[in-house]
Amino acid sequence: MSDETATEQRVREASGELRRQGAATPETDPVRRVTDGAEAGLLPDFCNSRIAMRVFTVVNVATLLLAALLATGPVETWWSLGRIILIVEPTLVLSMIALCPIRRMLAGSPLYIHWLAGAGIPALIAAVASAMVVRSLHPAMFASEMAFWIVLRAVFAAAAAAATIEWLRLRTKALQPAQAEGRLQALQARIRPHFLFNSLNTVLGLMRSDVRQAERILENLSDLFRVFMRDSRELIPLDEEVLLCKEYLSIEQLRMAERLQVQWSIEDMPGDALLPSLLLQPLIENAVHHGIETRSTPGEIAITIGTTGNLVRVDISNPVPELPNVRSGNQMALSNVRERLRLTFDVEGQLDTSVEGGQFRVTVLFPYRKERRQRDGRGNFNTHR
Protein backbone atom coordinates (compact mmCIF):
# COMPACT_ATOMS: atom_id res chain seq x y z
CA MET A 1 0.00 0.00 0.00
CA SER A 2 1.41 3.41 -0.98
CA ASP A 3 1.97 6.21 1.50
CA GLU A 4 -0.82 8.27 -0.09
CA THR A 5 -3.28 5.38 0.15
CA ALA A 6 -2.32 4.73 3.76
CA THR A 7 -2.84 8.40 4.63
CA GLU A 8 -6.26 8.43 2.98
CA GLN A 9 -7.21 5.29 4.90
CA ARG A 10 -6.19 6.90 8.20
CA VAL A 11 -8.20 10.02 7.37
CA ARG A 12 -11.26 7.88 6.62
CA GLU A 13 -10.77 6.01 9.90
CA ALA A 14 -10.43 9.28 11.82
CA SER A 15 -13.55 10.70 10.15
CA GLY A 16 -15.48 7.55 10.99
CA GLU A 17 -14.36 7.71 14.60
CA LEU A 18 -15.35 11.36 14.86
CA ARG A 19 -18.72 10.60 13.31
CA ARG A 20 -19.33 7.80 15.81
CA GLN A 21 -18.47 10.19 18.66
CA GLY A 22 -20.87 12.80 17.36
CA ALA A 23 -18.43 15.10 15.62
CA ALA A 24 -19.24 17.08 12.53
CA THR A 25 -18.14 15.91 9.11
CA PRO A 26 -18.67 17.57 5.74
CA GLU A 27 -21.38 15.06 4.92
CA THR A 28 -23.33 15.57 8.15
CA ASP A 29 -22.81 19.29 8.65
CA PRO A 30 -25.75 20.43 6.47
CA VAL A 31 -28.19 18.09 8.20
CA ARG A 32 -27.28 18.63 11.82
CA ARG A 33 -26.83 22.36 11.86
CA VAL A 34 -29.14 25.19 12.86
CA THR A 35 -27.69 28.49 11.72
CA ASP A 36 -28.61 31.35 13.95
CA GLY A 37 -27.54 33.82 11.30
CA ALA A 38 -30.45 32.92 8.99
CA GLU A 39 -33.37 35.33 8.60
CA ALA A 40 -35.25 34.98 11.87
CA GLY A 41 -38.21 37.20 11.05
CA LEU A 42 -39.48 40.35 12.69
CA LEU A 43 -41.54 39.17 15.67
CA PRO A 44 -39.79 38.89 19.05
CA ASP A 45 -39.42 35.45 20.61
CA PHE A 46 -42.20 35.64 23.20
CA CYS A 47 -41.52 31.97 24.01
CA ASN A 48 -38.41 33.33 25.77
CA SER A 49 -39.61 34.01 29.30
CA ARG A 50 -37.07 36.79 29.86
CA ILE A 51 -38.17 38.69 26.74
CA ALA A 52 -41.83 38.24 27.69
CA MET A 53 -41.13 39.54 31.21
CA ARG A 54 -39.24 42.52 29.82
CA VAL A 55 -42.14 43.46 27.54
CA PHE A 56 -44.64 42.86 30.36
CA THR A 57 -42.74 45.20 32.68
CA VAL A 58 -42.30 47.99 30.11
CA VAL A 59 -45.95 47.90 29.03
CA ASN A 60 -47.24 47.97 32.61
CA VAL A 61 -44.98 50.88 33.55
CA ALA A 62 -46.23 52.74 30.48
CA THR A 63 -49.80 51.92 31.52
CA LEU A 64 -49.25 53.38 34.97
CA LEU A 65 -47.79 56.57 33.49
CA LEU A 66 -50.70 56.85 31.06
CA ALA A 67 -53.21 56.49 33.88
CA ALA A 68 -51.44 59.20 35.85
CA LEU A 69 -51.51 61.55 32.85
CA LEU A 70 -55.20 61.00 32.20
CA ALA A 71 -56.25 61.45 35.83
CA THR A 72 -56.87 64.70 37.67
CA GLY A 73 -56.05 63.41 41.16
CA PRO A 74 -54.78 60.42 43.16
CA VAL A 75 -58.20 58.74 43.40
CA GLU A 76 -58.88 59.29 39.73
CA THR A 77 -55.45 57.83 38.92
CA TRP A 78 -56.33 54.46 40.46
CA TRP A 79 -59.78 54.47 38.88
CA SER A 80 -58.28 55.27 35.48
CA LEU A 81 -55.58 52.64 35.99
CA GLY A 82 -58.18 49.99 36.80
CA ARG A 83 -60.15 50.69 33.63
CA ILE A 84 -57.00 50.60 31.49
CA ILE A 85 -55.76 47.37 33.08
CA LEU A 86 -59.04 45.63 32.24
CA ILE A 87 -58.09 46.05 28.58
CA VAL A 88 -54.29 46.13 28.63
CA GLU A 89 -53.58 43.03 30.72
CA PRO A 90 -55.64 40.47 28.77
CA THR A 91 -54.50 42.03 25.50
CA LEU A 92 -50.85 41.86 26.52
CA VAL A 93 -50.89 38.33 27.94
CA LEU A 94 -53.03 36.77 25.21
CA SER A 95 -51.06 38.53 22.46
CA MET A 96 -47.74 37.14 23.70
CA ILE A 97 -49.24 33.66 24.07
CA ALA A 98 -50.61 33.83 20.52
CA LEU A 99 -47.47 35.31 18.94
CA CYS A 100 -45.21 32.69 20.53
CA PRO A 101 -46.14 29.87 18.09
CA ILE A 102 -47.10 32.22 15.25
CA ARG A 103 -43.52 33.52 15.09
CA ARG A 104 -42.30 30.05 14.10
CA MET A 105 -45.19 29.53 11.70
CA LEU A 106 -44.32 32.76 9.85
CA ALA A 107 -40.63 31.89 9.42
CA GLY A 108 -39.64 32.77 5.87
CA SER A 109 -42.76 34.88 5.20
CA PRO A 110 -42.51 38.47 3.88
CA LEU A 111 -41.95 41.10 6.54
CA TYR A 112 -45.32 42.77 5.97
CA ILE A 113 -46.96 39.50 7.08
CA HIS A 114 -44.98 39.71 10.33
CA TRP A 115 -46.07 43.32 10.81
CA LEU A 116 -49.72 42.42 10.15
CA ALA A 117 -49.59 39.59 12.67
CA GLY A 118 -47.61 41.55 15.25
CA ALA A 119 -49.98 44.54 15.18
CA GLY A 120 -53.21 42.88 14.06
CA ILE A 121 -53.43 40.17 16.72
CA PRO A 122 -53.09 42.63 19.66
CA ALA A 123 -55.58 44.95 17.93
CA LEU A 124 -58.12 42.13 17.57
CA ILE A 125 -57.71 41.00 21.18
CA ALA A 126 -57.93 44.61 22.39
CA ALA A 127 -61.15 45.09 20.41
CA VAL A 128 -62.76 42.04 22.02
CA ALA A 129 -61.57 43.05 25.50
CA SER A 130 -62.78 46.63 24.96
CA ALA A 131 -66.20 45.42 23.82
CA MET A 132 -66.56 43.32 26.97
CA VAL A 133 -65.45 46.19 29.20
CA VAL A 134 -67.68 48.83 27.60
CA ARG A 135 -70.72 46.56 27.75
CA SER A 136 -70.08 46.01 31.46
CA LEU A 137 -69.25 49.60 32.47
CA HIS A 138 -71.35 51.57 29.97
CA PRO A 139 -74.31 49.42 28.88
CA ALA A 140 -76.36 52.48 27.84
CA MET A 141 -73.73 53.84 25.42
CA PHE A 142 -74.92 54.43 21.85
CA ALA A 143 -73.81 51.85 19.29
CA SER A 144 -71.90 54.38 17.18
CA GLU A 145 -70.12 55.79 20.21
CA MET A 146 -69.37 52.30 21.46
CA ALA A 147 -67.90 51.32 18.08
CA PHE A 148 -65.69 54.40 18.07
CA TRP A 149 -64.59 53.65 21.66
CA ILE A 150 -63.64 50.08 20.69
CA VAL A 151 -61.90 51.00 17.42
CA LEU A 152 -59.88 53.73 19.13
CA ARG A 153 -58.49 51.27 21.66
CA ALA A 154 -57.81 48.64 19.00
CA VAL A 155 -55.83 51.19 16.99
CA PHE A 156 -53.93 52.21 20.13
CA ALA A 157 -53.12 48.53 20.84
CA ALA A 158 -51.85 48.05 17.28
CA ALA A 159 -49.67 51.15 17.56
CA ALA A 160 -48.30 50.06 20.93
CA ALA A 161 -47.57 46.56 19.58
CA ALA A 162 -45.79 47.99 16.54
CA ALA A 163 -43.74 50.31 18.75
CA THR A 164 -42.76 47.39 21.02
CA ILE A 165 -41.73 45.23 18.06
CA GLU A 166 -39.70 48.07 16.58
CA TRP A 167 -38.01 48.72 19.94
CA LEU A 168 -36.95 45.08 20.23
CA ARG A 169 -35.89 45.01 16.57
CA LEU A 170 -33.70 48.08 16.98
CA ARG A 171 -32.23 46.64 20.16
CA THR A 172 -31.27 43.46 18.31
CA LYS A 173 -29.92 45.46 15.37
CA ALA A 174 -27.80 47.55 17.72
CA LEU A 175 -26.08 44.35 18.89
CA GLN A 176 -25.19 43.20 15.37
CA PRO A 177 -21.93 45.20 15.13
CA ALA A 178 -20.82 43.51 18.35
CA GLN A 179 -21.57 40.16 16.72
CA ALA A 180 -19.42 41.00 13.70
CA GLU A 181 -16.67 42.20 16.01
CA GLY A 182 -17.03 38.98 18.00
CA ARG A 183 -16.42 36.93 14.86
CA LEU A 184 -13.22 38.89 14.15
CA GLN A 185 -12.08 38.50 17.74
CA ALA A 186 -12.81 34.78 17.54
CA LEU A 187 -10.57 34.38 14.51
CA GLN A 188 -7.82 36.48 16.12
CA ALA A 189 -8.01 35.07 19.63
CA ARG A 190 -8.65 31.39 18.88
CA ILE A 191 -6.26 30.86 16.03
CA ARG A 192 -3.40 32.10 18.11
CA PRO A 193 -0.02 32.14 16.36
CA HIS A 194 1.78 30.87 19.44
CA PHE A 195 -0.65 27.93 19.70
CA LEU A 196 -0.01 27.02 16.06
CA PHE A 197 3.77 27.35 16.43
CA ASN A 198 3.83 25.36 19.66
CA SER A 199 1.71 22.61 18.12
CA LEU A 200 3.91 22.41 15.02
CA ASN A 201 7.03 22.33 17.19
CA THR A 202 5.48 19.45 19.14
CA VAL A 203 4.86 17.64 15.86
CA LEU A 204 8.42 18.23 14.69
CA GLY A 205 9.75 16.86 17.98
CA LEU A 206 7.69 13.68 17.57
CA MET A 207 8.38 13.05 13.88
CA ARG A 208 11.44 10.93 14.61
CA SER A 209 10.44 9.39 17.92
CA ASP A 210 6.69 8.73 17.41
CA VAL A 211 5.44 9.29 13.87
CA ARG A 212 1.96 7.96 14.61
CA GLN A 213 1.52 10.40 17.49
CA ALA A 214 2.65 13.26 15.28
CA GLU A 215 0.06 12.25 12.67
CA ARG A 216 -2.66 12.26 15.33
CA ILE A 217 -1.72 15.81 16.31
CA LEU A 218 -1.91 16.93 12.70
CA GLU A 219 -5.32 15.29 12.36
CA ASN A 220 -6.50 17.10 15.48
CA LEU A 221 -5.13 20.35 14.13
CA SER A 222 -7.00 19.88 10.86
CA ASP A 223 -10.24 19.33 12.79
CA LEU A 224 -9.59 22.38 14.94
CA PHE A 225 -8.87 24.68 12.02
CA ARG A 226 -11.90 23.42 10.11
CA VAL A 227 -14.04 24.43 13.08
CA PHE A 228 -12.14 27.69 13.55
CA MET A 229 -13.17 28.72 10.04
CA ARG A 230 -16.85 27.85 10.59
CA ASP A 231 -19.44 30.61 10.89
CA SER A 232 -19.39 31.51 14.60
CA ARG A 233 -23.18 32.11 14.55
CA GLU A 234 -23.80 28.44 13.85
CA LEU A 235 -25.34 26.32 16.59
CA ILE A 236 -23.85 22.89 17.14
CA PRO A 237 -24.60 20.03 19.58
CA LEU A 238 -22.82 20.22 22.90
CA ASP A 239 -21.16 16.83 22.43
CA GLU A 240 -19.38 18.15 19.33
CA GLU A 241 -18.09 21.18 21.21
CA VAL A 242 -16.83 18.88 23.99
CA LEU A 243 -15.09 16.65 21.44
CA LEU A 244 -13.40 19.69 19.95
CA CYS A 245 -12.25 20.80 23.42
CA LYS A 246 -10.83 17.33 24.09
CA GLU A 247 -8.88 17.44 20.83
CA TYR A 248 -7.50 20.84 21.77
CA LEU A 249 -6.52 19.65 25.26
CA SER A 250 -4.86 16.52 23.87
CA ILE A 251 -2.50 18.74 21.86
CA GLU A 252 -1.76 20.94 24.86
CA GLN A 253 -1.12 17.88 27.06
CA LEU A 254 1.49 16.61 24.61
CA ARG A 255 3.19 20.02 24.80
CA MET A 256 2.99 20.47 28.59
CA ALA A 257 3.15 16.81 29.63
CA GLU A 258 2.40 16.31 33.33
CA ARG A 259 2.02 20.05 33.97
CA LEU A 260 -1.50 19.91 32.52
CA GLN A 261 -4.07 17.66 34.18
CA VAL A 262 -7.72 17.59 33.11
CA GLN A 263 -10.75 16.32 35.02
CA TRP A 264 -14.00 15.87 33.07
CA SER A 265 -17.37 15.42 34.83
CA ILE A 266 -19.86 15.06 31.99
CA GLU A 267 -21.95 12.06 33.04
CA ASP A 268 -25.09 14.24 33.16
CA MET A 269 -24.22 16.30 30.08
CA PRO A 270 -27.11 16.83 27.60
CA GLY A 271 -25.11 16.14 24.47
CA ASP A 272 -27.91 17.25 22.13
CA ALA A 273 -28.16 20.76 23.62
CA LEU A 274 -27.34 23.42 21.05
CA LEU A 275 -24.85 26.23 21.61
CA PRO A 276 -22.80 28.58 19.41
CA SER A 277 -19.78 27.01 17.80
CA LEU A 278 -16.51 27.61 19.65
CA LEU A 279 -18.18 28.86 22.82
CA LEU A 280 -16.42 26.62 25.36
CA GLN A 281 -13.09 26.14 23.59
CA PRO A 282 -11.82 29.69 24.19
CA LEU A 283 -12.78 29.40 27.87
CA ILE A 284 -10.75 26.21 28.17
CA GLU A 285 -7.93 27.84 26.25
CA ASN A 286 -8.04 30.67 28.78
CA ALA A 287 -7.79 28.14 31.59
CA VAL A 288 -4.72 26.55 29.98
CA HIS A 289 -2.86 29.77 29.22
CA HIS A 290 -3.69 31.68 32.40
CA GLY A 291 -3.97 28.86 34.93
CA ILE A 292 -1.47 26.22 33.78
CA GLU A 293 1.08 27.66 31.36
CA THR A 294 2.10 30.39 33.79
CA ARG A 295 2.75 27.89 36.60
CA SER A 296 5.97 26.10 37.38
CA THR A 297 4.11 23.24 39.08
CA PRO A 298 1.39 20.92 37.71
CA GLY A 299 -2.18 22.19 37.76
CA GLU A 300 -5.60 20.76 37.05
CA ILE A 301 -8.45 22.06 34.90
CA ALA A 302 -11.85 20.76 36.05
CA ILE A 303 -14.78 20.81 33.62
CA THR A 304 -18.27 19.95 34.82
CA ILE A 305 -21.31 19.95 32.52
CA GLY A 306 -24.88 19.22 33.57
CA THR A 307 -28.34 20.75 33.76
CA THR A 308 -30.05 23.10 36.20
CA GLY A 309 -33.78 23.06 35.56
CA ASN A 310 -34.21 23.88 31.87
CA LEU A 311 -30.72 25.40 31.65
CA VAL A 312 -27.41 23.80 30.72
CA ARG A 313 -24.65 24.61 33.21
CA VAL A 314 -20.92 24.48 32.42
CA ASP A 315 -18.32 25.05 35.14
CA ILE A 316 -14.64 25.43 34.21
CA SER A 317 -12.11 25.94 36.98
CA ASN A 318 -8.34 26.33 36.96
CA PRO A 319 -5.69 27.41 39.47
CA VAL A 320 -5.23 31.12 39.97
CA PRO A 321 -2.06 32.26 38.13
CA GLU A 322 1.00 32.39 40.33
CA LEU A 323 2.01 35.71 38.77
CA PRO A 324 -0.73 38.37 38.63
CA ASN A 325 -1.59 40.09 35.34
CA VAL A 326 0.63 37.80 33.32
CA ARG A 327 -1.51 38.20 30.20
CA SER A 328 -4.11 40.77 29.18
CA GLY A 329 -6.28 38.64 26.92
CA ASN A 330 -8.35 36.94 29.62
CA GLN A 331 -11.07 39.58 29.94
CA MET A 332 -11.24 40.02 26.16
CA ALA A 333 -12.10 36.36 25.65
CA LEU A 334 -14.61 36.36 28.52
CA SER A 335 -16.32 39.45 27.13
CA ASN A 336 -16.39 37.84 23.69
CA VAL A 337 -18.14 34.72 24.97
CA ARG A 338 -20.51 36.73 27.17
CA GLU A 339 -21.54 38.85 24.17
CA ARG A 340 -22.14 35.80 21.99
CA LEU A 341 -24.30 34.27 24.71
CA ARG A 342 -26.37 37.45 24.83
CA LEU A 343 -26.72 37.58 21.04
CA THR A 344 -27.84 33.95 20.83
CA PHE A 345 -29.93 33.45 23.97
CA ASP A 346 -30.65 37.03 25.07
CA VAL A 347 -30.75 37.31 28.87
CA GLU A 348 -31.13 33.54 29.28
CA GLY A 349 -27.45 33.14 28.41
CA GLN A 350 -25.14 34.05 31.29
CA LEU A 351 -21.44 33.93 32.06
CA ASP A 352 -20.17 34.51 35.60
CA THR A 353 -16.68 34.34 37.07
CA SER A 354 -15.51 33.88 40.64
CA VAL A 355 -12.33 33.20 42.59
CA GLU A 356 -12.49 30.90 45.60
CA GLY A 357 -9.94 28.70 47.33
CA GLY A 358 -7.20 29.51 44.86
CA GLN A 359 -9.39 28.49 41.92
CA PHE A 360 -10.66 30.72 39.13
CA ARG A 361 -14.11 29.49 38.06
CA VAL A 362 -16.15 30.34 34.96
CA THR A 363 -19.84 29.38 34.98
CA VAL A 364 -21.84 29.37 31.75
CA LEU A 365 -25.64 29.02 31.65
CA PHE A 366 -27.77 28.77 28.52
CA PRO A 367 -31.22 27.31 27.73
CA TYR A 368 -31.52 23.64 26.84
CA ARG A 369 -32.66 23.68 23.21
CA LYS A 370 -32.73 20.72 20.85
CA GLU A 371 -33.34 22.22 17.42
CA ARG A 372 -32.54 20.32 14.24
CA ARG A 373 -32.76 20.97 10.55
CA GLN A 374 -33.87 18.08 8.39
CA ARG A 375 -34.13 17.79 4.64
CA ASP A 376 -37.55 17.67 3.09
CA GLY A 377 -38.38 15.82 -0.12
CA ARG A 378 -37.08 18.69 -2.28
CA GLY A 379 -33.73 18.90 -0.52
CA ASN A 380 -34.59 22.00 1.48
CA PHE A 381 -34.00 22.42 5.21
CA ASN A 382 -36.78 22.59 7.76
CA THR A 383 -36.02 23.87 11.26
CA HIS A 384 -37.60 22.00 14.18
CA ARG A 385 -37.57 23.09 17.78
Secondary structure as the mmCIF struct_conf table of DSSP 4:
data_model
#
loop_
_struct_conf.conf_type_id
_struct_conf.id
_struct_conf.beg_label_comp_id
_struct_conf.beg_label_asym_id
_struct_conf.beg_label_seq_id
_struct_conf.end_label_comp_id
_struct_conf.end_label_asym_id
_struct_conf.end_label_seq_id
HELX_RH_AL_P HELX_RH_AL_P1 ASP A 3 ARG A 20
TURN_TY1_P TURN_TY1_P1 GLN A 21 GLY A 22
TURN_TY1_P TURN_TY1_P2 PRO A 26 THR A 28
HELX_RH_AL_P HELX_RH_AL_P2 ASP A 29 ARG A 32
STRN STRN1 VAL A 34 THR A 35
TURN_TY1_P TURN_TY1_P3 ASP A 36 GLY A 37
BEND BEND1 ALA A 38 ALA A 38
BEND BEND2 LEU A 42 LEU A 43
TURN_TY1_P TURN_TY1_P4 PHE A 46 CYS A 47
BEND BEND3 ASN A 48 ASN A 48
HELX_RH_AL_P HELX_RH_AL_P3 SER A 49 LEU A 70
BEND BEND4 THR A 72 GLY A 73
HELX_RH_AL_P HELX_RH_AL_P4 PRO A 74 MET A 105
TURN_TY1_P TURN_TY1_P5 LEU A 106 GLY A 108
BEND BEND5 SER A 109 SER A 109
HELX_RH_AL_P HELX_RH_AL_P5 LEU A 111 LEU A 137
TURN_TY1_P TURN_TY1_P6 PRO A 139 ALA A 140
BEND BEND6 MET A 141 MET A 141
HELX_RH_AL_P HELX_RH_AL_P6 ALA A 143 ARG A 190
BEND BEND7 ILE A 191 ILE A 191
HELX_RH_AL_P HELX_RH_AL_P7 PRO A 193 LEU A 206
TURN_TY1_P TURN_TY1_P7 MET A 207 SER A 209
HELX_RH_AL_P HELX_RH_AL_P8 VAL A 211 PHE A 228
TURN_TY1_P TURN_TY1_P8 MET A 229 MET A 229
BEND BEND8 ARG A 230 ARG A 230
TURN_TY1_P TURN_TY1_P9 SER A 232 ARG A 233
STRN STRN2 GLU A 234 PRO A 237
HELX_RH_AL_P HELX_RH_AL_P9 LEU A 238 MET A 256
HELX_RH_3T_P HELX_RH_3T_P1 ALA A 257 ARG A 259
STRN STRN3 LEU A 260 SER A 265
TURN_TY1_P TURN_TY1_P10 GLU A 267 ASP A 268
TURN_TY1_P TURN_TY1_P11 GLY A 271 ASP A 272
STRN STRN4 LEU A 274 PRO A 276
TURN_TY1_P TURN_TY1_P12 SER A 277 LEU A 278
BEND BEND9 LEU A 279 LEU A 280
HELX_RH_AL_P HELX_RH_AL_P10 GLN A 281 ASN A 286
HELX_RH_PI_P HELX_RH_PI_P1 ALA A 287 ILE A 292
TURN_TY1_P TURN_TY1_P13 GLU A 293 THR A 294
BEND BEND10 SER A 296 THR A 297
STRN STRN5 GLY A 299 THR A 308
TURN_TY1_P TURN_TY1_P14 GLY A 309 ASN A 310
STRN STRN6 LEU A 311 PRO A 319
HELX_LH_PP_P HELX_LH_PP_P1 VAL A 320 PRO A 321
BEND BEND11 GLU A 322 LEU A 323
TURN_TY1_P TURN_TY1_P15 PRO A 324 ASN A 325
BEND BEND12 SER A 328 SER A 328
HELX_RH_AL_P HELX_RH_AL_P11 ASN A 330 PHE A 345
HELX_RH_3T_P HELX_RH_3T_P2 ASP A 346 GLU A 348
STRN STRN7 GLN A 350 GLU A 356
TURN_TY1_P TURN_TY1_P16 GLY A 357 GLY A 358
STRN STRN8 GLN A 359 PRO A 367
STRN STRN9 ARG A 372 ARG A 375
TURN_TY1_P TURN_TY1_P17 GLY A 377 ARG A 378
BEND BEND13 GLY A 379 GLY A 379
STRN STRN10 PHE A 381 HIS A 384
#
